[in-house]
Amino acid sequence: MKKTKLGAILCALLLLTVCVLPVCAAGYALPEGTAVHAASAILVSLAGNKEGDVVLYEKEADAVHAPGSMMRYMVLAYALHRIEEKGLDIDTATGTYTSDMFNHYVAGTGVPTANMQFGETWTLRDLLQVSFMQAASDAVTVLAVAVDGEVSAFIKGMNELAVELGCEFSHFANLTGLDSLSQYTTARDMYRIVRYAQSFSTFEDLAVKYQVTVKPVSGGTERTIVSANSLLQPSSSYRYSPLVHSRTGLSEHEGRACASVARDSGYEYLTVVLGCPEENAAGERNLHYLDTIALFRWGFKSFEYTTVLGKSEILASIQVDLSWETDRLNVVPAKEVATVVDNSLEPDQIIKKVTLDSRQVTAPVEKGTVLGKVELIINVDQKIGEVELVAADTINRSWLLYAWSCVEGFFSSVWFLLGILVLVLLIIAYAILNVVHNRRRRRERLQRVDPRR
């Protein structure tokens, strides 16, 4: 297929996706003077668990784009997944480069290699590190075969894992990152993939390397391989010191991409940018680096982790029946809510949307009983938290009021009314039977008195 035709098809796919996918309004607006050149981007504050993560900014985060070799995050994530499943030791398990691998997956692709020689054997650790830090088509092919037996099985496994992670708009067709109509992802899906990759204890040690020294088990010589990512290079003007790990990608038709995680002063942020042009109107290049750094700097400068709702704050009260103690029950949050918000946010700017299960409860009620929920909203429609509402106190039942309610309930119950109806019907039936019986007796008496009968 000609390049122009492939590019046109990819563009059409992108436009279609933008038209049919919902555009989420979550997140904050960028401050004046901060620009994101990428067609699609996301900035997420990472918490101790995924449930606590906060999306701080997004731009067409569900639009599909070609990831280039940024998809190596998925390669590493799936490889670690399979290694854990199979119980492999990355320091003793190995993979060997063959001519068959070269002929089927490396030759003619134009993708850089790690200069592996036929018969050269590496440990899984070296294969994992080099496959992530470089485009190295030879190392990633050996990794796939070593872990899953064959490249096609590895790719199939990546797609199955993507579905499990909730990546609705991602699909992978190769390991190299070359453009393909069936290889695409989104900024939000890449966040899910990176988040999953970080769940492996060995991931960070494998991914943070700026350079790695490979020591082949056999068939090769020791060599040092250096990352081409300028965000990691000590001498680069794009060097970003808080960076923990990062992977770039290049699509011939959609531009550059970059996914990264940075950590500083107890805060951790993730950025993904996709579809960055080669240069902007001012002639600046490497816009995927500029976008990534701009989003990180904004995140570290403008947001803080703070308590937005106290556990003892009374948010509503509910009527209580059958208690002498009180006729109202206070409702409070089940737990304190703390999250990452704009550090200029004032408490009165937070809308507390309370939803109660009922406006009335009947004693007894135990402290902590769930009675509703509260949603915390800013900027009209941006939800920053949600928590259950519970009873603030234990309310005991008055047995006298309960007994009286039982009596009242009995006399107003359907069964009581049905009983009355049955009794009335029985009385009416008795009266009718009595009348009939009396008439019969009267006729019998008349018959005995009259001699002619």
BELUR-V640703 format. One record per pair of residues at least 12 apart in sequence whose ideal C-beta (glycine too) atoms are under 10 Angstrom apart, sorted by the first residue. I is the first residue (numbers start at 1). GAP is how many residues later the second one is. Records with the same first field share a line. If there is no record, write none. Layout:
# BELUR-V640703
I=GAP ; GAP
This chain:
# BELUR-V640703
1=180
3=176 ; 249 ; 250
4=249
6=173 ; 174 ; 175 ; 246 ; 247
7=172 ; 244 ; 245 ; 246 ; 247
8=245
9=172 ; 244
10=54 ; 55 ; 56 ; 169 ; 170 ; 171 ; 174 ; 241 ; 242 ; 243 ; 244
11=242 ; 243
13=51 ; 52 ; 53 ; 168 ; 171
14=25 ; 26 ; 46 ; 49 ; 50 ; 51 ; 52 ; 170 ; 239 ; 240 ; 261
15=48
16=48
17=43 ; 45 ; 46 ; 47 ; 48 ; 152 ; 167 ; 169
18=21 ; 22 ; 42 ; 44 ; 45 ; 46
19=44
20=42
21=39 ; 40 ; 41 ; 42 ; 43 ; 147 ; 148 ; 165
22=40
23=35 ; 36 ; 37 ; 38 ; 39 ; 40
24=18 ; 31 ; 34 ; 36 ; 37 ; 38 ; 164
25=33 ; 354 ; 355 ; 356 ; 357
26=16 ; 28 ; 29 ; 30 ; 31 ; 32 ; 35 ; 353 ; 355 ; 356 ; 357 ; 358
27=15 ; 16 ; 17 ; 27 ; 28 ; 29 ; 30 ; 31 ; 32 ; 34 ; 352 ; 355
28=15 ; 27 ; 28 ; 29 ; 30 ; 270 ; 271 ; 274 ; 275 ; 313 ; 314 ; 317 ; 350 ; 351 ; 354
29=28 ; 350
30=13 ; 27 ; 29 ; 264 ; 265 ; 268 ; 272
31=267 ; 270 ; 271
33=261
34=23 ; 257 ; 260 ; 261 ; 263 ; 264 ; 268
35=245 ; 252 ; 255 ; 256 ; 259
36=21 ; 23 ; 235 ; 237 ; 240 ; 251 ; 254 ; 255 ; 256 ; 258 ; 259 ; 262
37=218 ; 219 ; 236 ; 238 ; 239 ; 240 ; 242 ; 243 ; 244 ; 247 ; 250 ; 251 ; 253 ; 254 ; 257
38=21 ; 22 ; 27 ; 149 ; 217 ; 218 ; 219 ; 220 ; 233 ; 234 ; 235 ; 236 ; 237 ; 238 ; 239 ; 249 ; 250 ; 252 ; 253 ; 254 ; 257
39=20 ; 21 ; 24 ; 26 ; 148 ; 215 ; 216 ; 218 ; 234 ; 235 ; 236 ; 237 ; 238
40=18 ; 19 ; 20 ; 21 ; 22 ; 23 ; 24 ; 25 ; 145 ; 146 ; 147 ; 148 ; 150 ; 214 ; 217 ; 232 ; 233 ; 234 ; 235 ; 236
41=16 ; 17 ; 18 ; 19 ; 20 ; 146 ; 217 ; 230 ; 231 ; 232 ; 233 ; 234 ; 235 ; 247 ; 250 ; 251 ; 253 ; 254
42=13 ; 14 ; 15 ; 16 ; 17 ; 18 ; 19 ; 20 ; 144 ; 145 ; 146 ; 147 ; 148 ; 149 ; 217 ; 228 ; 229 ; 230 ; 231 ; 232 ; 253
43=12 ; 13 ; 14 ; 15 ; 16 ; 18 ; 144 ; 148 ; 226 ; 227 ; 228 ; 229 ; 230 ; 248 ; 249 ; 251 ; 252 ; 253 ; 255 ; 256 ; 260
44=12 ; 13 ; 14 ; 17 ; 143 ; 144 ; 147 ; 150 ; 151 ; 217 ; 224 ; 225 ; 226 ; 227 ; 228 ; 251 ; 255 ; 296
45=222 ; 223 ; 224 ; 225 ; 254 ; 258 ; 259 ; 260 ; 294 ; 295 ; 296
46=145 ; 148 ; 149 ; 152 ; 215 ; 216 ; 217 ; 221 ; 222 ; 223 ; 224 ; 294
47=221 ; 258 ; 291 ; 292 ; 293
48=220
49=146 ; 150
50=141 ; 142 ; 145 ; 146 ; 148 ; 149
52=253 ; 286 ; 287 ; 288 ; 333
53=138 ; 142 ; 215 ; 217 ; 286 ; 287
54=215 ; 249 ; 251 ; 285 ; 286 ; 287 ; 330 ; 331
55=133 ; 136 ; 215 ; 327
56=213 ; 214 ; 215 ; 239 ; 242 ; 243 ; 246 ; 247 ; 284 ; 285 ; 286
57=214 ; 238 ; 241 ; 242
58=129 ; 130 ; 133 ; 214
59=128 ; 214 ; 215 ; 216 ; 232
60=126 ; 127 ; 128 ; 214 ; 215
61=125 ; 126 ; 127 ; 128 ; 129 ; 130 ; 211 ; 213
62=106 ; 107 ; 124 ; 125 ; 126 ; 127
63=106 ; 121 ; 123 ; 124 ; 125 ; 211 ; 212
64=105 ; 106 ; 107 ; 120 ; 121 ; 122 ; 123 ; 125 ; 190 ; 210 ; 211
65=104 ; 119 ; 120 ; 121 ; 122 ; 125 ; 184 ; 186 ; 188 ; 189 ; 190 ; 192 ; 208 ; 209 ; 210 ; 211
66=111 ; 112 ; 113 ; 114 ; 115 ; 117 ; 118 ; 119 ; 183 ; 184 ; 185 ; 186 ; 187 ; 188 ; 189 ; 191 ; 208 ; 209
67=103 ; 105 ; 110 ; 112 ; 116 ; 117 ; 118 ; 119 ; 120 ; 122 ; 123 ; 126 ; 180 ; 182 ; 183 ; 184 ; 187 ; 190 ; 192 ; 205 ; 207
68=67 ; 108 ; 109 ; 110 ; 111 ; 115 ; 179 ; 180 ; 181 ; 182 ; 183 ; 184 ; 186 ; 187 ; 188 ; 189 ; 190 ; 206 ; 220
69=42 ; 43 ; 62 ; 63 ; 65 ; 66 ; 67 ; 68 ; 71 ; 106 ; 107 ; 108 ; 109 ; 159 ; 178 ; 179 ; 180 ; 181 ; 182 ; 188
70=107 ; 115 ; 120 ; 123 ; 124 ; 176 ; 177 ; 178 ; 179 ; 180 ; 181 ; 186 ; 187 ; 188 ; 189 ; 190 ; 202 ; 203 ; 204 ; 218
71=87 ; 99 ; 101 ; 102 ; 103 ; 104 ; 105 ; 106 ; 112 ; 113 ; 114 ; 119 ; 122 ; 176 ; 178 ; 186 ; 188
72=59 ; 60 ; 61 ; 62 ; 63 ; 64 ; 68 ; 103 ; 104 ; 105 ; 135 ; 175 ; 176 ; 177 ; 187
73=59 ; 112 ; 117 ; 120 ; 121 ; 123 ; 124 ; 125 ; 130 ; 134 ; 172 ; 173 ; 174 ; 176 ; 186 ; 199
74=81 ; 84 ; 85 ; 87 ; 88 ; 91 ; 93 ; 96 ; 98 ; 101 ; 111 ; 115 ; 116 ; 119 ; 120 ; 122 ; 123
75=53 ; 56 ; 57 ; 65 ; 68 ; 69 ; 72 ; 79 ; 80 ; 83 ; 97 ; 100 ; 101 ; 102 ; 122 ; 172
76=52 ; 53 ; 55 ; 56 ; 64 ; 67 ; 117 ; 118 ; 121 ; 124 ; 126 ; 127 ; 130 ; 131 ; 169 ; 171
77=81 ; 84 ; 85 ; 88 ; 115 ; 116 ; 117 ; 118 ; 119 ; 120 ; 121 ; 122 ; 123 ; 126
78=66 ; 69 ; 70 ; 76 ; 77 ; 79 ; 80 ; 81 ; 82 ; 83 ; 84 ; 94 ; 115 ; 118 ; 119
79=45 ; 48 ; 49 ; 52 ; 53 ; 61 ; 64 ; 65 ; 67 ; 68 ; 69 ; 75 ; 78 ; 79 ; 118 ; 121 ; 127
80=44 ; 48 ; 67 ; 116 ; 117 ; 119 ; 120 ; 121 ; 122 ; 123 ; 126
81=66 ; 76 ; 77 ; 80 ; 83 ; 115 ; 116 ; 118 ; 119
82=62 ; 64 ; 65 ; 66 ; 71 ; 72 ; 75 ; 76 ; 79
83=41 ; 45 ; 60 ; 63 ; 64 ; 117 ; 119
84=116 ; 117 ; 118
85=62 ; 72
86=61 ; 62
88=36 ; 58 ; 59
89=34 ; 35 ; 36
90=33 ; 34 ; 35 ; 36 ; 37 ; 38 ; 39 ; 112 ; 116
91=32 ; 33 ; 34 ; 35
92=31 ; 32 ; 33 ; 125
93=30 ; 31 ; 32 ; 34 ; 53 ; 54
94=27 ; 28 ; 29 ; 30 ; 31 ; 32 ; 33 ; 48 ; 52 ; 122 ; 123 ; 124
95=21 ; 25 ; 26 ; 27 ; 28 ; 29 ; 31 ; 32 ; 44 ; 46 ; 47 ; 48 ; 49 ; 50 ; 51 ; 52 ; 122
96=20 ; 22 ; 23 ; 24 ; 25 ; 26 ; 46 ; 49 ; 50 ; 120 ; 121 ; 122 ; 123
97=16 ; 17 ; 19 ; 20 ; 21 ; 22 ; 23 ; 24 ; 25 ; 30 ; 41 ; 42 ; 44 ; 45 ; 48 ; 119 ; 122 ; 123
98=18 ; 20 ; 21 ; 22 ; 43 ; 44 ; 47
99=19 ; 20
100=18 ; 41 ; 45
101=15 ; 17 ; 36 ; 37 ; 40 ; 41 ; 43 ; 44 ; 50
102=14 ; 16 ; 35 ; 36 ; 39
104=37 ; 47
105=32 ; 33 ; 35 ; 36 ; 37 ; 39 ; 40 ; 46 ; 69 ; 70 ; 71
106=30 ; 31 ; 32 ; 34 ; 35 ; 70
107=30
109=26 ; 28 ; 65 ; 67 ; 68 ; 69
110=27 ; 66 ; 68 ; 142
111=23 ; 24 ; 25 ; 26 ; 27 ; 29 ; 63 ; 64 ; 65 ; 66 ; 67
112=22 ; 23 ; 24 ; 25 ; 26 ; 64 ; 116
113=17 ; 21 ; 22 ; 23 ; 24 ; 25 ; 26 ; 27 ; 28
114=12 ; 13 ; 16 ; 17 ; 19 ; 20 ; 21 ; 22 ; 23 ; 24 ; 25 ; 26 ; 28 ; 100 ; 106 ; 109 ; 111
115=21 ; 23 ; 24 ; 105 ; 108 ; 110
116=14 ; 20 ; 21 ; 22 ; 23 ; 25 ; 26 ; 98 ; 100 ; 103 ; 104 ; 107
117=21 ; 99 ; 102 ; 103 ; 104
118=20 ; 101
119=97 ; 99 ; 100 ; 101
120=18 ; 22 ; 94 ; 96 ; 97 ; 98 ; 99 ; 100 ; 101
121=21 ; 25 ; 95 ; 96 ; 97 ; 98 ; 99
122=16 ; 17 ; 20 ; 21 ; 24 ; 92 ; 93 ; 94 ; 95 ; 96 ; 97 ; 98
123=23 ; 91 ; 92 ; 93 ; 94
124=18 ; 19 ; 22 ; 23 ; 82
125=77 ; 80 ; 81 ; 87 ; 89 ; 90
126=13 ; 16 ; 17 ; 80 ; 86 ; 87 ; 88 ; 89 ; 90 ; 91 ; 99
127=12 ; 13 ; 14 ; 15 ; 16 ; 17 ; 18 ; 19 ; 20 ; 87
128=12 ; 15 ; 18 ; 19 ; 74 ; 75 ; 77 ; 78 ; 79 ; 84
129=76 ; 77 ; 78 ; 79 ; 80 ; 82 ; 83 ; 84 ; 85 ; 96 ; 98
130=12 ; 13 ; 76 ; 79 ; 82 ; 84 ; 93 ; 95 ; 97
131=12 ; 13 ; 44 ; 75
132=65 ; 71 ; 74 ; 75 ; 76 ; 77 ; 80 ; 95 ; 113 ; 115
133=73 ; 74 ; 75 ; 76 ; 77 ; 78 ; 79 ; 92 ; 93 ; 94 ; 95 ; 96 ; 99 ; 112 ; 113 ; 114
134=78 ; 91 ; 92 ; 93 ; 94 ; 95
135=41 ; 42 ; 43 ; 93 ; 113 ; 114 ; 115
136=40 ; 89
137=37 ; 38 ; 39 ; 40 ; 41
139=36 ; 75 ; 86
140=14 ; 34 ; 35 ; 36 ; 37
141=13 ; 34 ; 35
143=32
144=13 ; 14 ; 31
151=23 ; 24
154=18 ; 21
155=16 ; 17 ; 18 ; 19 ; 20 ; 28
156=16
157=15
158=12 ; 13 ; 14 ; 15 ; 17 ; 35
159=12 ; 13 ; 14 ; 23
161=32 ; 35
162=23 ; 27 ; 30 ; 31 ; 34
164=32
165=24 ; 27 ; 28 ; 30 ; 31
166=22 ; 23 ; 26 ; 30
167=18 ; 19 ; 21 ; 22 ; 23 ; 24 ; 25 ; 26 ; 29
168=18 ; 20 ; 21 ; 24
169=15 ; 16 ; 17 ; 19 ; 20
170=13 ; 14 ; 15 ; 16 ; 18 ; 19 ; 20 ; 22 ; 23
171=12 ; 13 ; 14 ; 18
172=12 ; 13
177=70 ; 71 ; 72 ; 73 ; 74 ; 80
178=72 ; 73 ; 74
179=71 ; 72 ; 73 ; 74 ; 75
183=68
184=67 ; 70 ; 90
185=64 ; 72 ; 74 ; 87 ; 89
186=86 ; 88
187=70 ; 72 ; 84 ; 85 ; 86 ; 87 ; 88
188=84
189=83
190=57 ; 59 ; 67 ; 68 ; 69 ; 80 ; 81 ; 82 ; 83 ; 84
191=68 ; 79 ; 80 ; 81
193=66 ; 79
194=13 ; 51 ; 53 ; 65 ; 66 ; 67 ; 76 ; 77 ; 78
195=66 ; 75
197=48 ; 62 ; 64
198=46 ; 47 ; 63 ; 70 ; 72
203=42
204=40 ; 41 ; 57 ; 59
205=40
206=39
207=37 ; 38 ; 39 ; 40 ; 54
208=24 ; 35 ; 36 ; 37 ; 38 ; 53
209=16 ; 17 ; 18 ; 23 ; 36
210=16 ; 17 ; 19 ; 21 ; 22 ; 23 ; 24 ; 29 ; 33
211=13 ; 14 ; 15 ; 16 ; 21 ; 22 ; 23
212=12 ; 13 ; 14 ; 15
213=12
227=19 ; 20 ; 21
228=20
229=14 ; 16 ; 17 ; 18 ; 19 ; 29 ; 31 ; 60
230=16 ; 18 ; 56 ; 58 ; 59
231=12 ; 14 ; 15 ; 16 ; 17 ; 27 ; 29 ; 31 ; 55 ; 57 ; 58 ; 61 ; 62 ; 65
232=13 ; 14 ; 16 ; 28
236=50 ; 53
237=49 ; 52
238=48 ; 50 ; 51 ; 52 ; 54 ; 55
239=50 ; 54
240=20 ; 22 ; 49 ; 52 ; 53 ; 56 ; 57
241=21 ; 23
242=18 ; 19 ; 20 ; 21 ; 22 ; 23 ; 25 ; 26 ; 27 ; 51 ; 54 ; 55 ; 58
243=17 ; 18 ; 19 ; 20 ; 21 ; 49 ; 50 ; 53
244=16 ; 17 ; 18 ; 19 ; 20 ; 24 ; 25 ; 26
245=14 ; 15 ; 16 ; 17 ; 18
246=12 ; 13 ; 14 ; 15 ; 16 ; 25 ; 43 ; 46
247=12 ; 13
248=12 ; 25 ; 28 ; 38 ; 40 ; 41 ; 44
249=25 ; 27 ; 39
250=26 ; 28 ; 38
251=23 ; 24 ; 25
253=22
254=20 ; 21 ; 22 ; 23
255=18 ; 19 ; 20 ; 21 ; 22 ; 23 ; 32 ; 33
256=17 ; 18 ; 19 ; 20 ; 21 ; 22 ; 29 ; 30 ; 31 ; 32 ; 33 ; 35
257=15 ; 16 ; 17 ; 18 ; 19 ; 31
258=13 ; 14 ; 15 ; 16 ; 18 ; 28 ; 29 ; 30 ; 31 ; 33 ; 34 ; 35
259=12 ; 13 ; 14 ; 15 ; 29 ; 33
260=12 ; 13 ; 28 ; 29 ; 32 ; 33 ; 35 ; 36
261=35
262=30 ; 31 ; 33 ; 34 ; 35 ; 37 ; 38
263=37
264=32 ; 35 ; 36
265=35
266=39
267=32 ; 33 ; 36 ; 37 ; 38 ; 73
268=31
269=26 ; 27 ; 28 ; 29 ; 30 ; 31 ; 34 ; 71
270=25 ; 26 ; 29
271=17 ; 20 ; 21 ; 22 ; 23 ; 24 ; 25 ; 27 ; 28
272=19 ; 20 ; 23
273=14 ; 15 ; 16 ; 17 ; 18 ; 19 ; 21 ; 22
274=14 ; 17
275=13
276=12 ; 13 ; 14 ; 15 ; 16
299=41
301=42
302=39 ; 40 ; 41 ; 42
303=36 ; 37 ; 38 ; 39 ; 40 ; 41 ; 42
304=35 ; 36 ; 37 ; 38 ; 39 ; 40 ; 41
305=33 ; 34 ; 35 ; 36 ; 38
306=32 ; 33 ; 34 ; 35 ; 36 ; 37 ; 39 ; 41
307=29 ; 30 ; 31 ; 32 ; 40
308=28 ; 29 ; 30 ; 31 ; 32 ; 33 ; 37 ; 39 ; 42 ; 44 ; 68 ; 70 ; 76 ; 77
309=23 ; 24 ; 26 ; 27 ; 28 ; 29 ; 30 ; 38 ; 41 ; 43 ; 65 ; 67 ; 75 ; 76 ; 77 ; 78
310=22 ; 23 ; 26 ; 27 ; 28
311=21 ; 22 ; 23 ; 24 ; 25 ; 26 ; 76 ; 79
312=18 ; 20 ; 21 ; 24 ; 80
313=19 ; 20 ; 23 ; 24 ; 39 ; 61 ; 79
314=16 ; 17 ; 18 ; 19 ; 78
315=15 ; 16 ; 17 ; 18 ; 37 ; 38 ; 39 ; 41 ; 57 ; 59 ; 72 ; 74 ; 77
316=13 ; 14 ; 15 ; 16 ; 36 ; 38 ; 39 ; 40 ; 43 ; 55 ; 56 ; 58 ; 73
317=12 ; 13 ; 14 ; 39 ; 42 ; 75
318=12 ; 13 ; 38 ; 39 ; 40 ; 41 ; 42 ; 43 ; 47 ; 53 ; 54 ; 71 ; 73
319=39 ; 40 ; 41 ; 42 ; 43
320=40 ; 41 ; 42 ; 43 ; 44 ; 45 ; 71 ; 75 ; 77
321=39 ; 40 ; 41 ; 42 ; 74 ; 76 ; 77 ; 80 ; 81 ; 84
322=39 ; 40 ; 41 ; 42 ; 73 ; 74 ; 75 ; 76 ; 77 ; 78 ; 79 ; 80 ; 81 ; 82 ; 83
323=38 ; 39 ; 40 ; 41 ; 42 ; 72 ; 73 ; 74 ; 75 ; 78 ; 79
324=39 ; 72 ; 73 ; 74 ; 75 ; 76 ; 77
325=38 ; 68 ; 69 ; 70 ; 71 ; 72 ; 73
326=37 ; 67 ; 69
327=68
328=67
329=31 ; 32 ; 34 ; 36 ; 38 ; 40 ; 42 ; 62 ; 63 ; 64 ; 65 ; 66
330=61 ; 62 ; 63
331=23 ; 25 ; 30 ; 38 ; 39 ; 40 ; 41 ; 43 ; 57 ; 58 ; 59 ; 60 ; 61
332=35 ; 36 ; 39 ; 42 ; 55 ; 57 ; 58 ; 59 ; 60 ; 61
333=19 ; 40 ; 41 ; 43 ; 52 ; 54 ; 55 ; 56 ; 57 ; 59
334=34 ; 36 ; 37 ; 39 ; 40 ; 53 ; 54 ; 55 ; 56
335=52 ; 53 ; 55
336=51
337=13 ; 37 ; 39 ; 47 ; 48 ; 49 ; 50
338=47
339=37 ; 45 ; 46
340=44
341=35 ; 37 ; 41 ; 43 ; 44
342=36 ; 37 ; 42
345=33 ; 34 ; 39
349=28 ; 29 ; 30
350=26 ; 27 ; 28 ; 34 ; 35
351=24 ; 25 ; 26 ; 27 ; 28 ; 29 ; 30 ; 31 ; 32 ; 33
352=22 ; 23 ; 24 ; 25 ; 33
353=20 ; 21 ; 22 ; 23 ; 24 ; 30 ; 33
354=18 ; 19 ; 20 ; 21 ; 35
355=16 ; 17 ; 18 ; 19 ; 20 ; 31 ; 34
356=15 ; 16 ; 17 ; 18 ; 33
357=12 ; 13 ; 14 ; 15 ; 16 ; 32
358=13 ; 14
361=30 ; 34
362=33 ; 35 ; 40 ; 43
363=31 ; 32 ; 33 ; 34 ; 35 ; 38 ; 39
364=30 ; 31 ; 32 ; 33 ; 34 ; 38
365=26 ; 28 ; 29 ; 30 ; 31 ; 32
366=24 ; 25 ; 27 ; 28 ; 29
367=23 ; 24 ; 25 ; 26 ; 27 ; 28
368=20 ; 22 ; 23 ; 24 ; 25 ; 26
369=20 ; 21 ; 22 ; 25 ; 26
370=18 ; 19 ; 20 ; 21
371=17 ; 18 ; 19 ; 20 ; 21
372=16 ; 17 ; 18
373=13 ; 14 ; 15 ; 16
374=12 ; 13 ; 14 ; 15
375=12
